[in-house]
């Protein structure tokens, strides 16, 4: 017997990836419902190779009888409709930022803290972390188990798909326009993104950090360990899909590169590709469309006691959003809902 599953925000980048991932992983469904705003009603989205779903109106949809909802419609919309779905008895896996730091809502990466899923009974909602946080904690978990991490310094190189379809379109249009000498007029981004880098993702906060940087700090502590010190610098780069991160960790005890490599290689969701030769590392191009979090450039940091540095790349639409949500749903189905 399968589940009735709703995908909220089914016409967006992440919603479409959720539908694709559900089909690819053969999630046990009896019915899949595609939901979006009124303006998308009647549009068609694909589920698997041979099924087409007509989009229904989220605002008018009755969630009674729906088992699981995978939700990615934006924080303001989710704030209204995720609790409504949960009140109808549906368990919501929410990909927006709205519920992540709610103490009654578990924030989950299945390779890191699957036990937290049990907390879904508090509100009927489980939060998916920020995409940049997800790939980092997948890589940090085996290292934290190995040597207990004291401090993390991370710089991100985040693709425009993290900003949605409009952001991807802006990179494409600016790139094309520059080649024909058109004027560049930023709309989605505060500055030109084509052939450029922007050291701002989300709004600035009082301490000078951006909200994206703040998310990485507080989410890592909630998921992995509240005692880890985290400092993040988040940068948008002219890449369409997949986020990259340069990560420096400081441990409580000495950890060798070989120990770290072995722990990472054995960890679920992690692939180590570290050849120490030209091209012997993973870039966003290779990570796109893949499920793994890739680790390369493992090396000692001689400037601090017990320090290591590495390069981390993952597809932000898959592991950073859709895949993580589906993996949560798989644990729910197998361990908690059990039809």
N, C-alpha and C positions, 0 to 999 in steps of 0.2 A: 504494500500500500504506500502510495506516495504522498507528497505534500502539496498544498496550494501555496504558491509563492508569488508575491507581488514585487515588482521592481518599480520603485518610485523614482521619477526622473529618467525614464527609459529612453528618452530621445537625446540625452546628453552624452558626452564622451564616456563618462564612467558608467552610466546606465546601460549603454550599448555593450560595454565591456563586461558588465555583470551578466547580461543575457548570454553573451558569447561564452563566458567562463562557466556558467551553470550548465550549458549544453556540453561543453568540452569535457567537463569532469563528471558527466552523467549523474548530476544531482537527482535524487529520486523525486520527481515531480509528477503529480496528476494534472496540474494546471499551472500555467504561468500567466500572470496578468501584468500588462505593461501600462503604467500610469504616468501621467505628466499633466501639465497645465492645460487649461481649456483651449488655448490656441493650437495645441498639438493633437487634439482629439481627432481620431480618424486617420492619423498618420500611421504608416506601417514600419515596424522594426522586425529584425530577424531574430529568430531563436533557433540555433542550430543551422544545419545545412538546408533544411526543407520546410521549416515552419515560419510563417509570417504572422505577427501579432498586430492587431489594430489597437492603437493607444486609446485608453479610456481617461475620463476626467477625474483627476485626483480629488478635487474638491467635492465631488458628488459620490465618490466611491464608498461603499459600505464594506469595511474590513471584516465583518463577522464571517467566520468560517475560513479565513486566511490564516495559515500557520506561521509563515515567516515573511517579513518584508525586508528587502534590501533597498535602502533609501539613500539617494544622492541628489536631492532637488535644490540644494542651497540651504543655508542655516536658517533663514527666516521662515521658509516654507516648512522645513523639517520641524521647527519649533511648534508649529501648529498641528501638523499631520502625524508625526511620529507618536506623540502621546494619544492622539485619537485612535490610531491603529492599535496601540498597546491596550487601550481601554476596551477594545473589542475582542481582546484575547489573542492578538497577533504579536509575535516576538519580533521586534524591529532591530535590524542591524543597521545602524545609522552612520553614514560616511561623512556627514557634515561636522563642522566644528562645534555645534551648539551644545551637545551633551558631554563632550569629552572630559571636562573637569568637574562635572556633577559628581559629588561623592557617592551618590546612590546608583550611578551608572558605571558598570565595568568598562574599562578601556583595554582592548584586547588585541594582542598579536599571538595567534595560536602556537607558533614555535617558541614563544617566550613565556606567556602567562595564561595558558588555557584554563587553568583552575579558576581564574577570575570570571569565566563565563557563568558559573553558578550564580553570580550576583544578578543575573538578568531578572530574577523574580522580584527584585525591589521595585523596578519601574516598568518592566517589560521591554527594556531598551538596552542594547549593547552598542558601545561607541567604537567606531573604526578610527584609529589614530591618524594624524597627519601623515601624508605620503613620505615626507622626508624623515619623520620619526620612525616609521615602520621599518624601512630598510636599515637604518642605523641600529635599532635595538635587536633586529635579527642577527646582525653581526656582533653586537656587544654581548649578547646573552652568553654564548659559550666562553667568551673571554672573562666575563664577570664571574662565572662559575669556576674558571681556572685560577684566577688570581685576585679577585675582588677589586673592581675599578673604583678609584677615588675621584678621578677627574677626567672629563672629556672636553676636548676642543675640536669643533667641527666647522668646516667651511663647505657650504653646499654650492652646487652648480646645477640649478634646477631648470628643467625644460619648460617651454611655454605651455605645454598641454596641461600643466598644473593650474593654469589660469583659465582653462576652458576653451571652447571652440573659437570664440572671438579672439583670444590671444594667439591661437595657432594661425588664424586667418591674418592677423596683423603682421606676424613674422613673414608669412608668405607674401603678402601684398607689399610690405616694405622692401623685402629682398628683390622682388621683381621690379619695383619702382626705381630702386637705386641703379639697377643695370640700364635703365632707359633715362636716367637723369631726372626723374620726377622728384618733387619736393616730398620730404618725409614729414608726416603729421601724426604724431603719437596720439592714440585714442585710449586703448586699453592700458598701456604702460605709461609711466611718467616721462620716459625718454625713449628715443629710438632703440629698438631691440635688435634689428638686423645689423649684423657685423659689430655688435656692441655687447656690453655687459651692464646689468643694472643691479647695484647693491642695495636693493629694496624689494622685499616681498611682503605685501600687506602694509598696514598703516604703522606709523611711528608711535612709540610709547614714551612715557615721561622720562625714562632712563636712557633714551637714545637708541634702544634696540627696536626692531620691528616686531610686529605681532607673530610673524612666522618664526622668528628666532625665539621668542617667548614660548611658543607652542612646543618647540623642540626641547626646551629646558624642562617645562612642567610635565609634559607627557612622558618623557624618558623617566623622570622620577616616579611618576604614578605607575608606570608599567614595570620598570626594572628594579629601582631601588631609590627611596626618597633621600638617601644620603649621598648620592653621586652629584658632584658639582659639574655643571654643563655650561659651556660658553659656545654660542653659535653665531656664525655670520652667514646669512642666506643671500644668494646671488642668483638672479635670473639670467640665463644664457640663451643664445640663439640656436637652440636645439629643439626639435619638435617633440620628441618623446624620450623618456628615461632621465632620471636624476642621478647625478654623481656627487660624491662626498669625499673630502679629504678629512680623515679622522685621526686624531691623536689621543691616546689613552695613557693614563698614569695609574699603575697598580699599587696595591699595598705591599706586594712582595715582588721580587724579581721574576719576570716571565720571559723566557727565551723566545726568539722568533720561531724556532722549531716547535716548541710547545704550543704557541699560538696557532701556527699553521695546522698542526694536527687537530687541535680542538675545533677550529673553524671547519676543517675538511669533514669532520665527523658530525657537524651540527645540521639539523634539518633546515632546509631552505637555503643553505649557503653552498656556493661553489667557489673554490679557491683556484684562481688561474694567475700564477705568479712566476713567470719564466725568467725574469731578470735579463731580458734581451730586448732589442727593438721590437715593439709590437707584442711583447709578452705580457699583456694586461688587457682588461676588458674596458671598452668604451661604450657610450650610449647606443651606438649603432648596433653592436652585438647584443646588447641587453634587451633591446626593443622586441616585444612579442614573447619574451621568455618569462618564466615564473621565478627564477632564482634571484637571490641577492648575491652578486659577484664581489669577491674580494681579491685585490691585487696589490702590488707594491708594498708588501709586508716588510718592515724594517725596524730596527732599534732607533729610538730617539735618544741620542747621547746627551741632550741638554737638560733632562730631568731624571730623577731617580725612577727606575722601573717603568720607563716609557716605551711605547711602541706607536708607530704610525702605519696607516694603510689607506688604500683607495677602495671605495665602495660604490657600486653601480647597480641600479635596478630600474625596471620599467614601472614608472609611477602610476600608470593607469591599471596595471595588473597587480603586482604585489603591493604597490602603494595605495590601492583602492579596491578594485573589483575582486581580485583573487583573495585578498585578506578577508573581505566580507563573506565570500563564499566559503572559505575555510572555517570561519566562525559558524556559519550555517550548518556546515558538515558536522562539526562537533555537537552543536545543538541537536541535530537530527539523530546522531548516533548515541549520545550520552544522556540527553535530557528529555527530548520530546518523544522519541521512540514509538513511532506508529506501528 
